[in-house]
């Protein structure tokens, strides 16, 4: 059996031949660079040392850097001073709630005494909590 070098993959491909015959490539780099008398010797040399792709084994330790973000909750508490409309408008303006979501949170605040209106990191929630305080509504970050 003889082999033909496939240049795009880098592998030798077996070429079946009848008993005892050798089959040389008639075109390509080998026939273009060498005279026919030298092609057989080079082809046999190539067959003796087929191209192999070296296998590289990577077992390096990889450090994974993860930043753990401590998520907190902005809780708004009920009071007897602020109106429903004022609390709803505050949640829309400060917490970016949709009107329906702000209304539902306001009903929960009124009936349950408090409601978690926003989740996030302390740095994200602190300005929102201050803005809610500025509007006269009690809130905490827990």
Chimera marker file (.cmm) of the C-alpha trace (Angstrom):
<marker_set name="trace">
<marker id="1" x="0.000" y="0.000" z="0.000" r="1" g="1" b="0" radius="0.5"/>
<marker id="2" x="1.222" y="3.484" z="-0.737" r="1" g="1" b="0" radius="0.5"/>
<marker id="3" x="0.347" y="6.810" z="0.773" r="1" g="1" b="0" radius="0.5"/>
<marker id="4" x="-0.429" y="10.213" z="-0.617" r="1" g="1" b="0" radius="0.5"/>
<marker id="5" x="0.224" y="13.374" z="1.410" r="1" g="1" b="0" radius="0.5"/>
<marker id="6" x="-2.919" y="15.485" z="1.813" r="1" g="1" b="0" radius="0.5"/>
<marker id="7" x="-1.569" y="19.031" z="2.255" r="1" g="1" b="0" radius="0.5"/>
<marker id="8" x="-4.659" y="20.666" z="3.759" r="1" g="1" b="0" radius="0.5"/>
<marker id="9" x="-4.945" y="18.174" z="6.632" r="1" g="1" b="0" radius="0.5"/>
<marker id="10" x="-1.259" y="17.289" z="7.003" r="1" g="1" b="0" radius="0.5"/>
<marker id="11" x="-1.922" y="13.549" z="6.950" r="1" g="1" b="0" radius="0.5"/>
<marker id="12" x="-0.917" y="10.745" z="4.598" r="1" g="1" b="0" radius="0.5"/>
<marker id="13" x="-3.844" y="9.020" z="2.915" r="1" g="1" b="0" radius="0.5"/>
<marker id="14" x="-3.493" y="5.328" z="1.958" r="1" g="1" b="0" radius="0.5"/>
<marker id="15" x="-3.826" y="4.578" z="-1.775" r="1" g="1" b="0" radius="0.5"/>
<marker id="16" x="-4.660" y="0.942" z="-2.527" r="1" g="1" b="0" radius="0.5"/>
<marker id="17" x="-2.499" y="-0.522" z="-5.308" r="1" g="1" b="0" radius="0.5"/>
<marker id="18" x="-2.276" y="-3.982" z="-6.913" r="1" g="1" b="0" radius="0.5"/>
<marker id="19" x="0.337" y="-6.389" z="-5.552" r="1" g="1" b="0" radius="0.5"/>
<marker id="20" x="3.839" y="-4.972" z="-5.611" r="1" g="1" b="0" radius="0.5"/>
<marker id="21" x="3.082" y="-1.830" z="-7.565" r="1" g="1" b="0" radius="0.5"/>
<marker id="22" x="4.107" y="1.563" z="-6.331" r="1" g="1" b="0" radius="0.5"/>
<marker id="23" x="2.038" y="4.559" z="-7.207" r="1" g="1" b="0" radius="0.5"/>
<marker id="24" x="3.674" y="7.985" z="-7.203" r="1" g="1" b="0" radius="0.5"/>
<marker id="25" x="1.749" y="11.210" z="-7.423" r="1" g="1" b="0" radius="0.5"/>
<marker id="26" x="1.937" y="12.577" z="-10.928" r="1" g="1" b="0" radius="0.5"/>
<marker id="27" x="1.227" y="16.168" z="-9.995" r="1" g="1" b="0" radius="0.5"/>
<marker id="28" x="1.904" y="18.420" z="-7.084" r="1" g="1" b="0" radius="0.5"/>
<marker id="29" x="4.990" y="19.704" z="-5.338" r="1" g="1" b="0" radius="0.5"/>
<marker id="30" x="6.997" y="16.474" z="-5.655" r="1" g="1" b="0" radius="0.5"/>
<marker id="31" x="6.702" y="16.229" z="-9.433" r="1" g="1" b="0" radius="0.5"/>
<marker id="32" x="7.144" y="19.979" z="-9.902" r="1" g="1" b="0" radius="0.5"/>
<marker id="33" x="10.406" y="20.252" z="-7.962" r="1" g="1" b="0" radius="0.5"/>
<marker id="34" x="12.222" y="16.995" z="-8.694" r="1" g="1" b="0" radius="0.5"/>
<marker id="35" x="13.044" y="15.046" z="-11.818" r="1" g="1" b="0" radius="0.5"/>
<marker id="36" x="11.325" y="11.630" z="-12.129" r="1" g="1" b="0" radius="0.5"/>
<marker id="37" x="14.495" y="9.752" z="-11.134" r="1" g="1" b="0" radius="0.5"/>
<marker id="38" x="14.612" y="11.500" z="-7.748" r="1" g="1" b="0" radius="0.5"/>
<marker id="39" x="10.867" y="11.469" z="-7.074" r="1" g="1" b="0" radius="0.5"/>
<marker id="40" x="10.780" y="7.762" z="-6.192" r="1" g="1" b="0" radius="0.5"/>
<marker id="41" x="13.535" y="8.118" z="-3.582" r="1" g="1" b="0" radius="0.5"/>
<marker id="42" x="11.916" y="11.150" z="-1.976" r="1" g="1" b="0" radius="0.5"/>
<marker id="43" x="8.481" y="9.526" z="-2.070" r="1" g="1" b="0" radius="0.5"/>
<marker id="44" x="9.773" y="6.377" z="-0.357" r="1" g="1" b="0" radius="0.5"/>
<marker id="45" x="11.515" y="8.507" z="2.242" r="1" g="1" b="0" radius="0.5"/>
<marker id="46" x="8.259" y="10.354" z="2.913" r="1" g="1" b="0" radius="0.5"/>
<marker id="47" x="6.422" y="7.035" z="3.248" r="1" g="1" b="0" radius="0.5"/>
<marker id="48" x="8.967" y="5.846" z="5.815" r="1" g="1" b="0" radius="0.5"/>
<marker id="49" x="8.401" y="8.955" z="7.960" r="1" g="1" b="0" radius="0.5"/>
<marker id="50" x="4.686" y="9.835" z="7.734" r="1" g="1" b="0" radius="0.5"/>
<marker id="51" x="3.579" y="13.226" z="8.918" r="1" g="1" b="0" radius="0.5"/>
<marker id="52" x="2.143" y="13.189" z="12.385" r="1" g="1" b="0" radius="0.5"/>
<marker id="53" x="0.652" y="15.982" z="14.328" r="1" g="1" b="0" radius="0.5"/>
<marker id="54" x="2.263" y="16.289" z="17.727" r="1" g="1" b="0" radius="0.5"/>
<marker id="55" x="-0.137" y="15.800" z="20.583" r="1" g="1" b="0" radius="0.5"/>
<marker id="56" x="0.251" y="18.451" z="23.223" r="1" g="1" b="0" radius="0.5"/>
<marker id="57" x="-1.072" y="17.679" z="26.646" r="1" g="1" b="0" radius="0.5"/>
<marker id="58" x="-2.111" y="20.779" z="28.556" r="1" g="1" b="0" radius="0.5"/>
<marker id="59" x="-2.714" y="20.237" z="32.220" r="1" g="1" b="0" radius="0.5"/>
<marker id="60" x="-2.080" y="23.697" z="33.534" r="1" g="1" b="0" radius="0.5"/>
<marker id="61" x="-4.016" y="24.872" z="36.518" r="1" g="1" b="0" radius="0.5"/>
<marker id="62" x="-6.348" y="27.698" z="35.648" r="1" g="1" b="0" radius="0.5"/>
<marker id="63" x="-7.260" y="30.190" z="38.299" r="1" g="1" b="0" radius="0.5"/>
<marker id="64" x="-10.827" y="31.372" z="38.079" r="1" g="1" b="0" radius="0.5"/>
<marker id="65" x="-11.316" y="34.830" z="39.476" r="1" g="1" b="0" radius="0.5"/>
<marker id="66" x="-14.827" y="35.295" z="40.693" r="1" g="1" b="0" radius="0.5"/>
<marker id="67" x="-16.144" y="38.347" z="42.378" r="1" g="1" b="0" radius="0.5"/>
<marker id="68" x="-18.895" y="37.513" z="44.780" r="1" g="1" b="0" radius="0.5"/>
<marker id="69" x="-21.479" y="40.220" z="44.756" r="1" g="1" b="0" radius="0.5"/>
<marker id="70" x="-23.550" y="40.411" z="47.884" r="1" g="1" b="0" radius="0.5"/>
<marker id="71" x="-27.061" y="41.087" z="46.667" r="1" g="1" b="0" radius="0.5"/>
<marker id="72" x="-29.225" y="43.182" z="48.911" r="1" g="1" b="0" radius="0.5"/>
<marker id="73" x="-32.864" y="44.190" z="48.943" r="1" g="1" b="0" radius="0.5"/>
<marker id="74" x="-34.435" y="47.634" z="49.091" r="1" g="1" b="0" radius="0.5"/>
<marker id="75" x="-37.443" y="47.439" z="51.395" r="1" g="1" b="0" radius="0.5"/>
<marker id="76" x="-40.092" y="50.176" z="51.612" r="1" g="1" b="0" radius="0.5"/>
<marker id="77" x="-42.186" y="50.407" z="54.793" r="1" g="1" b="0" radius="0.5"/>
<marker id="78" x="-45.773" y="51.473" z="55.354" r="1" g="1" b="0" radius="0.5"/>
<marker id="79" x="-46.682" y="54.739" z="57.049" r="1" g="1" b="0" radius="0.5"/>
<marker id="80" x="-49.844" y="56.707" z="57.627" r="1" g="1" b="0" radius="0.5"/>
<marker id="81" x="-48.558" y="59.903" z="56.024" r="1" g="1" b="0" radius="0.5"/>
<marker id="82" x="-47.932" y="59.226" z="52.309" r="1" g="1" b="0" radius="0.5"/>
<marker id="83" x="-50.700" y="58.671" z="49.772" r="1" g="1" b="0" radius="0.5"/>
<marker id="84" x="-50.944" y="55.748" z="47.387" r="1" g="1" b="0" radius="0.5"/>
<marker id="85" x="-50.353" y="58.034" z="44.428" r="1" g="1" b="0" radius="0.5"/>
<marker id="86" x="-47.187" y="59.481" z="45.967" r="1" g="1" b="0" radius="0.5"/>
<marker id="87" x="-45.700" y="56.035" z="46.735" r="1" g="1" b="0" radius="0.5"/>
<marker id="88" x="-46.647" y="54.713" z="43.285" r="1" g="1" b="0" radius="0.5"/>
<marker id="89" x="-45.061" y="57.705" z="41.537" r="1" g="1" b="0" radius="0.5"/>
<marker id="90" x="-41.920" y="57.358" z="43.705" r="1" g="1" b="0" radius="0.5"/>
<marker id="91" x="-41.507" y="53.682" z="42.763" r="1" g="1" b="0" radius="0.5"/>
<marker id="92" x="-41.953" y="54.538" z="39.079" r="1" g="1" b="0" radius="0.5"/>
<marker id="93" x="-39.442" y="57.393" z="39.205" r="1" g="1" b="0" radius="0.5"/>
<marker id="94" x="-36.817" y="55.977" z="41.568" r="1" g="1" b="0" radius="0.5"/>
<marker id="95" x="-36.996" y="52.200" z="41.090" r="1" g="1" b="0" radius="0.5"/>
<marker id="96" x="-37.913" y="52.198" z="37.371" r="1" g="1" b="0" radius="0.5"/>
<marker id="97" x="-41.089" y="50.196" z="38.009" r="1" g="1" b="0" radius="0.5"/>
<marker id="98" x="-43.912" y="49.922" z="35.521" r="1" g="1" b="0" radius="0.5"/>
<marker id="99" x="-47.156" y="51.526" z="36.792" r="1" g="1" b="0" radius="0.5"/>
<marker id="100" x="-48.765" y="48.111" z="37.430" r="1" g="1" b="0" radius="0.5"/>
<marker id="101" x="-45.732" y="46.852" z="39.359" r="1" g="1" b="0" radius="0.5"/>
<marker id="102" x="-45.574" y="50.047" z="41.429" r="1" g="1" b="0" radius="0.5"/>
<marker id="103" x="-49.279" y="49.735" z="42.271" r="1" g="1" b="0" radius="0.5"/>
<marker id="104" x="-48.886" y="46.097" z="43.344" r="1" g="1" b="0" radius="0.5"/>
<marker id="105" x="-45.884" y="46.967" z="45.542" r="1" g="1" b="0" radius="0.5"/>
<marker id="106" x="-47.850" y="49.823" z="47.107" r="1" g="1" b="0" radius="0.5"/>
<marker id="107" x="-50.748" y="47.494" z="47.939" r="1" g="1" b="0" radius="0.5"/>
<marker id="108" x="-48.303" y="45.031" z="49.537" r="1" g="1" b="0" radius="0.5"/>
<marker id="109" x="-46.709" y="47.861" z="51.530" r="1" g="1" b="0" radius="0.5"/>
<marker id="110" x="-50.160" y="48.959" z="52.745" r="1" g="1" b="0" radius="0.5"/>
<marker id="111" x="-51.455" y="45.461" z="53.662" r="1" g="1" b="0" radius="0.5"/>
<marker id="112" x="-48.257" y="43.690" z="54.801" r="1" g="1" b="0" radius="0.5"/>
<marker id="113" x="-46.436" y="46.677" z="56.264" r="1" g="1" b="0" radius="0.5"/>
<marker id="114" x="-43.435" y="46.418" z="53.922" r="1" g="1" b="0" radius="0.5"/>
<marker id="115" x="-42.376" y="45.248" z="50.470" r="1" g="1" b="0" radius="0.5"/>
<marker id="116" x="-39.082" y="44.398" z="48.774" r="1" g="1" b="0" radius="0.5"/>
<marker id="117" x="-39.140" y="46.758" z="45.806" r="1" g="1" b="0" radius="0.5"/>
<marker id="118" x="-35.645" y="46.298" z="44.291" r="1" g="1" b="0" radius="0.5"/>
<marker id="119" x="-32.719" y="43.838" z="44.460" r="1" g="1" b="0" radius="0.5"/>
<marker id="120" x="-29.084" y="44.639" z="43.712" r="1" g="1" b="0" radius="0.5"/>
<marker id="121" x="-25.732" y="45.460" z="45.229" r="1" g="1" b="0" radius="0.5"/>
<marker id="122" x="-25.411" y="48.017" z="47.997" r="1" g="1" b="0" radius="0.5"/>
<marker id="123" x="-23.776" y="50.503" z="45.603" r="1" g="1" b="0" radius="0.5"/>
<marker id="124" x="-26.746" y="50.232" z="43.223" r="1" g="1" b="0" radius="0.5"/>
<marker id="125" x="-29.415" y="50.492" z="45.920" r="1" g="1" b="0" radius="0.5"/>
<marker id="126" x="-27.925" y="53.227" z="48.130" r="1" g="1" b="0" radius="0.5"/>
<marker id="127" x="-28.759" y="56.169" z="45.796" r="1" g="1" b="0" radius="0.5"/>
<marker id="128" x="-32.282" y="54.800" z="45.276" r="1" g="1" b="0" radius="0.5"/>
<marker id="129" x="-32.803" y="54.474" z="49.017" r="1" g="1" b="0" radius="0.5"/>
<marker id="130" x="-31.626" y="58.067" z="49.525" r="1" g="1" b="0" radius="0.5"/>
<marker id="131" x="-34.001" y="59.275" z="46.802" r="1" g="1" b="0" radius="0.5"/>
<marker id="132" x="-36.917" y="57.476" z="48.479" r="1" g="1" b="0" radius="0.5"/>
<marker id="133" x="-35.955" y="59.074" z="51.830" r="1" g="1" b="0" radius="0.5"/>
<marker id="134" x="-35.828" y="62.476" z="50.149" r="1" g="1" b="0" radius="0.5"/>
<marker id="135" x="-39.467" y="62.012" z="49.158" r="1" g="1" b="0" radius="0.5"/>
<marker id="136" x="-40.497" y="61.318" z="52.756" r="1" g="1" b="0" radius="0.5"/>
<marker id="137" x="-40.946" y="57.552" z="52.505" r="1" g="1" b="0" radius="0.5"/>
<marker id="138" x="-39.214" y="55.164" z="54.893" r="1" g="1" b="0" radius="0.5"/>
<marker id="139" x="-36.977" y="52.530" z="53.294" r="1" g="1" b="0" radius="0.5"/>
<marker id="140" x="-33.974" y="50.381" z="54.212" r="1" g="1" b="0" radius="0.5"/>
<marker id="141" x="-31.397" y="48.255" z="52.474" r="1" g="1" b="0" radius="0.5"/>
<marker id="142" x="-31.325" y="44.769" z="53.996" r="1" g="1" b="0" radius="0.5"/>
<link id1="1" id2="2" r="1" g="1" b="0" radius="0.2"/>
<link id1="2" id2="3" r="1" g="1" b="0" radius="0.2"/>
<link id1="3" id2="4" r="1" g="1" b="0" radius="0.2"/>
<link id1="4" id2="5" r="1" g="1" b="0" radius="0.2"/>
<link id1="5" id2="6" r="1" g="1" b="0" radius="0.2"/>
<link id1="6" id2="7" r="1" g="1" b="0" radius="0.2"/>
<link id1="7" id2="8" r="1" g="1" b="0" radius="0.2"/>
<link id1="8" id2="9" r="1" g="1" b="0" radius="0.2"/>
<link id1="9" id2="10" r="1" g="1" b="0" radius="0.2"/>
<link id1="10" id2="11" r="1" g="1" b="0" radius="0.2"/>
<link id1="11" id2="12" r="1" g="1" b="0" radius="0.2"/>
<link id1="12" id2="13" r="1" g="1" b="0" radius="0.2"/>
<link id1="13" id2="14" r="1" g="1" b="0" radius="0.2"/>
<link id1="14" id2="15" r="1" g="1" b="0" radius="0.2"/>
<link id1="15" id2="16" r="1" g="1" b="0" radius="0.2"/>
<link id1="16" id2="17" r="1" g="1" b="0" radius="0.2"/>
<link id1="17" id2="18" r="1" g="1" b="0" radius="0.2"/>
<link id1="18" id2="19" r="1" g="1" b="0" radius="0.2"/>
<link id1="19" id2="20" r="1" g="1" b="0" radius="0.2"/>
<link id1="20" id2="21" r="1" g="1" b="0" radius="0.2"/>
<link id1="21" id2="22" r="1" g="1" b="0" radius="0.2"/>
<link id1="22" id2="23" r="1" g="1" b="0" radius="0.2"/>
<link id1="23" id2="24" r="1" g="1" b="0" radius="0.2"/>
<link id1="24" id2="25" r="1" g="1" b="0" radius="0.2"/>
<link id1="25" id2="26" r="1" g="1" b="0" radius="0.2"/>
<link id1="26" id2="27" r="1" g="1" b="0" radius="0.2"/>
<link id1="27" id2="28" r="1" g="1" b="0" radius="0.2"/>
<link id1="28" id2="29" r="1" g="1" b="0" radius="0.2"/>
<link id1="29" id2="30" r="1" g="1" b="0" radius="0.2"/>
<link id1="30" id2="31" r="1" g="1" b="0" radius="0.2"/>
<link id1="31" id2="32" r="1" g="1" b="0" radius="0.2"/>
<link id1="32" id2="33" r="1" g="1" b="0" radius="0.2"/>
<link id1="33" id2="34" r="1" g="1" b="0" radius="0.2"/>
<link id1="34" id2="35" r="1" g="1" b="0" radius="0.2"/>
<link id1="35" id2="36" r="1" g="1" b="0" radius="0.2"/>
<link id1="36" id2="37" r="1" g="1" b="0" radius="0.2"/>
<link id1="37" id2="38" r="1" g="1" b="0" radius="0.2"/>
<link id1="38" id2="39" r="1" g="1" b="0" radius="0.2"/>
<link id1="39" id2="40" r="1" g="1" b="0" radius="0.2"/>
<link id1="40" id2="41" r="1" g="1" b="0" radius="0.2"/>
<link id1="41" id2="42" r="1" g="1" b="0" radius="0.2"/>
<link id1="42" id2="43" r="1" g="1" b="0" radius="0.2"/>
<link id1="43" id2="44" r="1" g="1" b="0" radius="0.2"/>
<link id1="44" id2="45" r="1" g="1" b="0" radius="0.2"/>
<link id1="45" id2="46" r="1" g="1" b="0" radius="0.2"/>
<link id1="46" id2="47" r="1" g="1" b="0" radius="0.2"/>
<link id1="47" id2="48" r="1" g="1" b="0" radius="0.2"/>
<link id1="48" id2="49" r="1" g="1" b="0" radius="0.2"/>
<link id1="49" id2="50" r="1" g="1" b="0" radius="0.2"/>
<link id1="50" id2="51" r="1" g="1" b="0" radius="0.2"/>
<link id1="51" id2="52" r="1" g="1" b="0" radius="0.2"/>
<link id1="52" id2="53" r="1" g="1" b="0" radius="0.2"/>
<link id1="53" id2="54" r="1" g="1" b="0" radius="0.2"/>
<link id1="54" id2="55" r="1" g="1" b="0" radius="0.2"/>
<link id1="55" id2="56" r="1" g="1" b="0" radius="0.2"/>
<link id1="56" id2="57" r="1" g="1" b="0" radius="0.2"/>
<link id1="57" id2="58" r="1" g="1" b="0" radius="0.2"/>
<link id1="58" id2="59" r="1" g="1" b="0" radius="0.2"/>
<link id1="59" id2="60" r="1" g="1" b="0" radius="0.2"/>
<link id1="60" id2="61" r="1" g="1" b="0" radius="0.2"/>
<link id1="61" id2="62" r="1" g="1" b="0" radius="0.2"/>
<link id1="62" id2="63" r="1" g="1" b="0" radius="0.2"/>
<link id1="63" id2="64" r="1" g="1" b="0" radius="0.2"/>
<link id1="64" id2="65" r="1" g="1" b="0" radius="0.2"/>
<link id1="65" id2="66" r="1" g="1" b="0" radius="0.2"/>
<link id1="66" id2="67" r="1" g="1" b="0" radius="0.2"/>
<link id1="67" id2="68" r="1" g="1" b="0" radius="0.2"/>
<link id1="68" id2="69" r="1" g="1" b="0" radius="0.2"/>
<link id1="69" id2="70" r="1" g="1" b="0" radius="0.2"/>
<link id1="70" id2="71" r="1" g="1" b="0" radius="0.2"/>
<link id1="71" id2="72" r="1" g="1" b="0" radius="0.2"/>
<link id1="72" id2="73" r="1" g="1" b="0" radius="0.2"/>
<link id1="73" id2="74" r="1" g="1" b="0" radius="0.2"/>
<link id1="74" id2="75" r="1" g="1" b="0" radius="0.2"/>
<link id1="75" id2="76" r="1" g="1" b="0" radius="0.2"/>
<link id1="76" id2="77" r="1" g="1" b="0" radius="0.2"/>
<link id1="77" id2="78" r="1" g="1" b="0" radius="0.2"/>
<link id1="78" id2="79" r="1" g="1" b="0" radius="0.2"/>
<link id1="79" id2="80" r="1" g="1" b="0" radius="0.2"/>
<link id1="80" id2="81" r="1" g="1" b="0" radius="0.2"/>
<link id1="81" id2="82" r="1" g="1" b="0" radius="0.2"/>
<link id1="82" id2="83" r="1" g="1" b="0" radius="0.2"/>
<link id1="83" id2="84" r="1" g="1" b="0" radius="0.2"/>
<link id1="84" id2="85" r="1" g="1" b="0" radius="0.2"/>
<link id1="85" id2="86" r="1" g="1" b="0" radius="0.2"/>
<link id1="86" id2="87" r="1" g="1" b="0" radius="0.2"/>
<link id1="87" id2="88" r="1" g="1" b="0" radius="0.2"/>
<link id1="88" id2="89" r="1" g="1" b="0" radius="0.2"/>
<link id1="89" id2="90" r="1" g="1" b="0" radius="0.2"/>
<link id1="90" id2="91" r="1" g="1" b="0" radius="0.2"/>
<link id1="91" id2="92" r="1" g="1" b="0" radius="0.2"/>
<link id1="92" id2="93" r="1" g="1" b="0" radius="0.2"/>
<link id1="93" id2="94" r="1" g="1" b="0" radius="0.2"/>
<link id1="94" id2="95" r="1" g="1" b="0" radius="0.2"/>
<link id1="95" id2="96" r="1" g="1" b="0" radius="0.2"/>
<link id1="96" id2="97" r="1" g="1" b="0" radius="0.2"/>
<link id1="97" id2="98" r="1" g="1" b="0" radius="0.2"/>
<link id1="98" id2="99" r="1" g="1" b="0" radius="0.2"/>
<link id1="99" id2="100" r="1" g="1" b="0" radius="0.2"/>
<link id1="100" id2="101" r="1" g="1" b="0" radius="0.2"/>
<link id1="101" id2="102" r="1" g="1" b="0" radius="0.2"/>
<link id1="102" id2="103" r="1" g="1" b="0" radius="0.2"/>
<link id1="103" id2="104" r="1" g="1" b="0" radius="0.2"/>
<link id1="104" id2="105" r="1" g="1" b="0" radius="0.2"/>
<link id1="105" id2="106" r="1" g="1" b="0" radius="0.2"/>
<link id1="106" id2="107" r="1" g="1" b="0" radius="0.2"/>
<link id1="107" id2="108" r="1" g="1" b="0" radius="0.2"/>
<link id1="108" id2="109" r="1" g="1" b="0" radius="0.2"/>
<link id1="109" id2="110" r="1" g="1" b="0" radius="0.2"/>
<link id1="110" id2="111" r="1" g="1" b="0" radius="0.2"/>
<link id1="111" id2="112" r="1" g="1" b="0" radius="0.2"/>
<link id1="112" id2="113" r="1" g="1" b="0" radius="0.2"/>
<link id1="113" id2="114" r="1" g="1" b="0" radius="0.2"/>
<link id1="114" id2="115" r="1" g="1" b="0" radius="0.2"/>
<link id1="115" id2="116" r="1" g="1" b="0" radius="0.2"/>
<link id1="116" id2="117" r="1" g="1" b="0" radius="0.2"/>
<link id1="117" id2="118" r="1" g="1" b="0" radius="0.2"/>
<link id1="118" id2="119" r="1" g="1" b="0" radius="0.2"/>
<link id1="119" id2="120" r="1" g="1" b="0" radius="0.2"/>
<link id1="120" id2="121" r="1" g="1" b="0" radius="0.2"/>
<link id1="121" id2="122" r="1" g="1" b="0" radius="0.2"/>
<link id1="122" id2="123" r="1" g="1" b="0" radius="0.2"/>
<link id1="123" id2="124" r="1" g="1" b="0" radius="0.2"/>
<link id1="124" id2="125" r="1" g="1" b="0" radius="0.2"/>
<link id1="125" id2="126" r="1" g="1" b="0" radius="0.2"/>
<link id1="126" id2="127" r="1" g="1" b="0" radius="0.2"/>
<link id1="127" id2="128" r="1" g="1" b="0" radius="0.2"/>
<link id1="128" id2="129" r="1" g="1" b="0" radius="0.2"/>
<link id1="129" id2="130" r="1" g="1" b="0" radius="0.2"/>
<link id1="130" id2="131" r="1" g="1" b="0" radius="0.2"/>
<link id1="131" id2="132" r="1" g="1" b="0" radius="0.2"/>
<link id1="132" id2="133" r="1" g="1" b="0" radius="0.2"/>
<link id1="133" id2="134" r="1" g="1" b="0" radius="0.2"/>
<link id1="134" id2="135" r="1" g="1" b="0" radius="0.2"/>
<link id1="135" id2="136" r="1" g="1" b="0" radius="0.2"/>
<link id1="136" id2="137" r="1" g="1" b="0" radius="0.2"/>
<link id1="137" id2="138" r="1" g="1" b="0" radius="0.2"/>
<link id1="138" id2="139" r="1" g="1" b="0" radius="0.2"/>
<link id1="139" id2="140" r="1" g="1" b="0" radius="0.2"/>
<link id1="140" id2="141" r="1" g="1" b="0" radius="0.2"/>
<link id1="141" id2="142" r="1" g="1" b="0" radius="0.2"/>
</marker_set>
